[in-house]
Amino acid sequence: MKQPNIGFFTEENSIETVKSRHKDCDNPRLKKIMDVMIEKIHEAVKEIEPTQDEWMEAIKFLTAVGHKSDDWRQEYILLSDVMGVSMLVDAINNRKPEGASESTVLGPFHLADAPEREMGENICLDQKGSQVLVKGRVLDTEGTPIKDAKIDVWQANDDGFYDVQQKGIQPDFNLRGVFRTGEDGKYWFRAVKPVHYSIPDDGPVGDLTRALGRHAWRPAHLHYILSADGFETLVTHIFDPKDPYIESDAVFGVKASLLCEYQKINDPERAEELNFKNPFLISEHDFILVRKS
């Protein structure tokens, strides 16, 4: 027999009253989600006790977030990012065994059709920035090299912008490339040292962060997607530990295991081999992938 609704709403029974309306939902996962959301929202409202004007300001803020969102700009994802929710969802869905490389958020500027490049190619096409040799290995959790691992890498340029943000200014596919490891699992390519940059702060989310006394900066990083047959795909960044925003990333994407130093190299002969000016930088980091269960 179906249970009756709780018909009359009071401040004290608000949670039970609202939840009773969807007690017959035939989607158990949806019902659980809505039960928890209603509980937490009502608990927050009861603790905060917003005025009618404050609640209307909240509605106006969410409306503005929606108006700012389109096919190019997703202000709701940005809101999720700055509240740490995007990173929390990523962490829950990417729990790894000890020793495996950790994930972080994808970010909005990945391109699925970046060109495949020969190992060692230079992905910097605009000739801006401090030249860096990026290298390392792709291994499994036992330390065995992974052959034919796909490494999809991208970064902002020396001005702090991705190529898709500066169409007609940067060359297409600037600072992007796809590489594949050989038998030894090694990878190496030429790039430039990434710089910190601001998330979009010209909308309601930017207004909110300023009102909270927060900055909008992301510390310098390289983006990676690593995949190989039989292994879980890894989406991650590698960060410059000396960046001034390394401990205050606007979207909470930094993890201790994702830090990698840039070493200054003074070697004219090696610089000439790389077609670099001397001195140059090296960044070396190994990625550890997890086998699919």
C-alpha positions as CSV (number, residue, x, y, z in Angstrom):
1,M,0.0,0.0,0.0
2,K,1.3,3.4,-0.9
3,Q,2.2,5.7,2.0
4,P,0.2,9.0,2.1
5,N,1.8,12.3,1.5
6,I,2.5,14.6,4.4
7,G,-0.1,17.2,3.4
8,F,0.6,20.3,5.5
9,F,3.9,22.1,5.5
10,T,5.6,23.5,8.6
11,E,9.0,24.8,9.3
12,E,9.7,21.7,11.5
13,N,8.6,19.1,9.0
14,S,9.7,20.7,5.8
15,I,12.1,18.0,4.8
16,E,9.7,15.1,5.4
17,T,6.9,16.9,3.7
18,V,8.8,17.6,0.5
19,K,10.4,14.2,0.4
20,S,7.0,12.6,0.7
21,R,5.9,14.0,-2.6
22,H,8.3,11.8,-4.5
23,K,8.1,8.7,-2.3
24,D,6.7,6.8,-5.3
25,C,9.5,7.7,-7.7
26,D,10.4,4.5,-9.7
27,N,14.1,5.6,-10.2
28,P,15.9,4.7,-7.0
29,R,19.0,6.7,-7.8
30,L,17.1,9.9,-8.7
31,K,15.0,9.4,-5.5
32,K,18.2,9.1,-3.4
33,I,19.8,12.2,-5.0
34,M,16.7,14.3,-4.4
35,D,16.3,13.1,-0.9
36,V,19.8,14.1,0.0
37,M,19.6,17.4,-1.9
38,I,16.4,18.4,-0.2
39,E,17.8,17.5,3.2
40,K,21.0,19.5,2.8
41,I,19.3,22.5,1.2
42,H,16.6,22.7,3.9
43,E,19.2,22.2,6.6
44,A,21.3,25.1,5.1
45,V,18.2,27.4,4.9
46,K,17.3,26.6,8.5
47,E,20.8,27.4,9.7
48,I,21.3,30.5,7.6
49,E,17.7,31.9,8.0
50,P,17.9,34.1,4.9
51,T,15.7,37.1,4.5
52,Q,13.3,37.3,1.6
53,D,15.6,39.8,0.0
54,E,18.7,37.6,0.5
55,W,16.9,34.6,-1.1
56,M,15.9,36.8,-4.1
57,E,19.5,37.8,-4.5
58,A,20.5,34.1,-4.6
59,I,17.8,33.5,-7.3
60,K,19.1,36.5,-9.3
61,F,22.7,35.2,-9.0
62,L,21.7,31.7,-10.3
63,T,19.7,33.4,-13.1
64,A,22.8,35.5,-14.1
65,V,24.9,32.3,-14.1
66,G,22.5,30.7,-16.5
67,H,22.4,33.8,-18.7
68,K,26.2,33.8,-18.9
69,S,26.3,30.1,-20.0
70,D,26.3,29.2,-23.7
71,D,28.0,26.7,-26.1
72,W,31.4,28.4,-25.4
73,R,31.2,29.6,-21.8
74,Q,29.7,27.3,-19.1
75,E,29.4,29.5,-16.0
76,Y,27.8,26.7,-14.0
77,I,30.9,24.6,-14.4
78,L,32.9,27.6,-13.4
79,L,30.7,27.9,-10.3
80,S,31.2,24.2,-9.5
81,D,35.0,24.7,-10.0
82,V,35.4,27.6,-7.6
83,M,33.3,25.9,-4.9
84,G,35.6,22.8,-5.1
85,V,32.7,20.6,-6.2
86,S,34.3,19.7,-9.6
87,M,37.5,18.5,-7.8
88,L,35.4,16.6,-5.3
89,V,33.4,14.8,-8.0
90,D,36.7,14.1,-9.8
91,A,38.3,12.7,-6.7
92,I,35.3,10.4,-5.9
93,N,35.3,9.0,-9.4
94,N,39.1,8.6,-9.7
95,R,40.2,6.8,-6.5
96,K,43.6,5.3,-7.2
97,P,45.8,2.7,-5.5
98,E,48.8,3.9,-3.6
99,G,51.6,4.9,-6.0
100,A,49.4,5.6,-9.0
101,S,49.3,9.0,-10.6
102,E,46.5,11.2,-9.4
103,S,43.9,12.9,-11.5
104,T,42.6,16.4,-11.6
105,V,39.9,18.3,-13.5
106,L,39.9,18.3,-17.4
107,G,39.4,22.0,-17.9
108,P,37.5,23.7,-20.7
109,F,40.2,24.0,-23.4
110,H,40.9,20.4,-24.5
111,L,40.6,19.6,-28.2
112,A,39.9,16.1,-29.3
113,D,41.5,16.5,-32.7
114,A,45.0,17.7,-31.7
115,P,47.6,16.5,-34.1
116,E,49.8,13.4,-33.5
117,R,53.4,14.4,-33.4
118,E,56.7,12.6,-33.6
119,M,58.4,12.1,-30.2
120,G,60.6,15.0,-29.5
121,E,58.7,17.6,-31.6
122,N,58.3,21.1,-30.4
123,I,54.6,21.9,-29.6
124,C,55.3,25.7,-29.3
125,L,54.5,27.3,-32.6
126,D,54.4,31.0,-31.6
127,Q,58.1,31.1,-30.4
128,K,57.1,32.7,-27.1
129,G,58.3,31.7,-23.6
130,S,61.2,29.9,-21.8
131,Q,62.1,26.8,-23.7
132,V,61.7,23.5,-21.8
133,L,62.4,19.9,-22.5
134,V,59.5,17.8,-21.0
135,K,60.3,14.2,-20.4
136,G,59.6,11.1,-18.4
137,R,58.2,7.6,-18.5
138,V,54.7,6.0,-18.5
139,L,54.7,2.9,-16.3
140,D,52.3,0.5,-14.6
141,T,52.0,0.2,-10.9
142,E,54.7,-2.5,-10.9
143,G,57.2,-0.2,-12.6
144,T,56.9,-1.8,-16.0
145,P,57.1,0.5,-19.0
146,I,53.9,0.8,-21.0
147,K,54.4,0.6,-24.8
148,D,52.2,2.7,-27.1
149,A,50.7,4.8,-24.4
150,K,48.9,7.8,-25.8
151,I,49.9,11.2,-24.3
152,D,47.7,14.1,-25.2
153,V,49.2,17.3,-23.9
154,W,48.2,21.0,-24.0
155,Q,49.0,24.2,-22.3
156,A,48.5,28.0,-22.3
157,N,51.1,30.2,-24.0
158,D,53.5,32.6,-22.5
159,D,50.7,35.2,-22.3
160,G,48.4,32.9,-20.3
161,F,46.0,32.0,-23.1
162,Y,45.1,28.8,-24.9
163,D,45.1,28.8,-28.7
164,V,41.3,28.5,-28.8
165,Q,41.0,31.7,-26.8
166,Q,43.1,33.6,-29.4
167,K,41.9,32.5,-32.8
168,G,43.8,34.5,-35.4
169,I,46.5,35.5,-32.9
170,Q,48.0,32.1,-32.0
171,P,48.6,29.4,-34.6
172,D,46.0,26.6,-34.6
173,F,47.0,23.8,-32.3
174,N,49.7,25.9,-30.7
175,L,51.1,24.1,-27.6
176,R,49.1,20.9,-28.3
177,G,50.2,17.5,-29.4
178,V,49.6,13.8,-29.1
179,F,52.6,11.5,-28.6
180,R,52.9,7.7,-28.2
181,T,55.5,5.9,-26.2
182,G,57.9,3.2,-27.5
183,E,59.0,-0.1,-25.9
184,D,60.7,1.8,-23.1
185,G,57.7,3.8,-22.1
186,K,59.7,7.0,-22.4
187,Y,58.2,10.3,-23.7
188,W,59.8,13.6,-24.5
189,F,58.8,16.7,-26.3
190,R,59.7,20.4,-26.5
191,A,57.5,23.1,-25.1
192,V,57.7,26.3,-23.1
193,K,57.4,26.8,-19.3
194,P,53.7,27.4,-18.5
195,V,52.6,30.5,-16.7
196,H,49.8,31.2,-14.3
197,Y,46.6,32.6,-15.7
198,S,43.1,33.8,-14.6
199,I,39.9,31.9,-14.9
200,P,37.1,34.0,-16.5
201,D,36.1,36.5,-13.9
202,D,33.9,38.9,-16.0
203,G,30.6,37.2,-15.0
204,P,28.6,36.5,-11.8
205,V,31.1,33.8,-10.6
206,G,33.9,36.4,-10.8
207,D,31.7,38.9,-8.9
208,L,31.2,36.2,-6.2
209,T,34.9,35.4,-5.8
210,R,35.8,39.1,-5.5
211,A,33.0,39.5,-2.9
212,L,34.6,36.6,-1.0
213,G,38.1,38.2,-1.1
214,R,39.4,35.5,-3.4
215,H,41.6,35.7,-6.5
216,A,40.9,34.1,-9.9
217,W,44.3,32.7,-10.7
218,R,45.4,29.2,-11.6
219,P,49.0,28.2,-11.0
220,A,51.1,27.3,-14.0
221,H,50.5,23.8,-15.3
222,L,50.7,21.4,-18.2
223,H,47.5,19.4,-19.1
224,Y,47.7,15.6,-19.8
225,I,45.4,12.8,-20.8
226,L,47.1,9.5,-20.8
227,S,45.6,6.3,-22.1
228,A,46.7,2.8,-23.1
229,D,45.1,-0.5,-23.9
230,G,44.2,-2.3,-20.7
231,F,44.7,0.7,-18.5
232,E,42.4,3.3,-16.9
233,T,42.6,6.7,-18.6
234,L,44.3,9.4,-16.6
235,V,43.3,13.1,-16.8
236,T,45.7,15.3,-14.9
237,H,47.9,18.4,-14.7
238,I,51.6,18.8,-13.8
239,F,52.2,22.0,-11.8
240,D,55.2,24.3,-11.2
241,P,55.8,24.1,-7.4
242,K,57.4,27.6,-7.4
243,D,54.3,29.3,-8.8
244,P,53.0,32.1,-6.5
245,Y,49.5,30.6,-6.7
246,I,50.5,27.0,-6.1
247,E,48.7,26.8,-2.7
248,S,45.7,28.9,-3.7
249,D,44.5,27.5,-7.0
250,A,41.2,29.2,-7.8
251,V,39.7,25.8,-8.8
252,F,41.5,23.6,-6.2
253,G,43.2,21.4,-8.8
254,V,46.6,21.1,-7.2
255,K,47.7,17.9,-5.4
256,A,51.1,17.4,-3.8
257,S,51.9,14.5,-6.1
258,L,51.4,16.6,-9.2
259,L,54.3,19.0,-8.5
260,C,57.3,18.9,-10.8
261,E,60.4,21.2,-10.6
262,Y,61.9,22.9,-13.6
263,Q,65.7,22.4,-13.7
264,K,67.9,25.0,-15.4
265,I,70.4,23.4,-17.8
266,N,73.6,25.1,-19.0
267,D,74.7,22.9,-21.9
268,P,75.4,24.6,-25.2
269,E,75.8,21.4,-27.1
270,R,72.6,19.8,-25.8
271,A,70.8,23.1,-26.5
272,E,71.9,23.1,-30.1
273,E,70.7,19.5,-30.5
274,L,67.3,20.6,-29.3
275,N,67.3,23.8,-31.3
276,F,67.0,25.7,-28.0
277,K,68.8,28.8,-26.8
278,N,71.2,28.1,-24.0
279,P,70.5,27.8,-21.0
280,F,67.2,26.0,-21.1
281,L,64.8,24.1,-18.8
282,I,64.1,20.4,-18.2
283,S,61.0,19.1,-16.5
284,E,60.9,15.3,-15.8
285,H,57.9,13.4,-14.5
286,D,56.9,9.7,-14.6
287,F,53.2,8.8,-14.9
288,I,51.9,5.6,-13.3
289,L,48.7,4.1,-14.9
290,V,46.4,1.6,-13.3
291,R,45.4,-1.6,-15.0
292,K,41.7,-2.0,-15.6
293,S,40.1,-4.6,-13.3
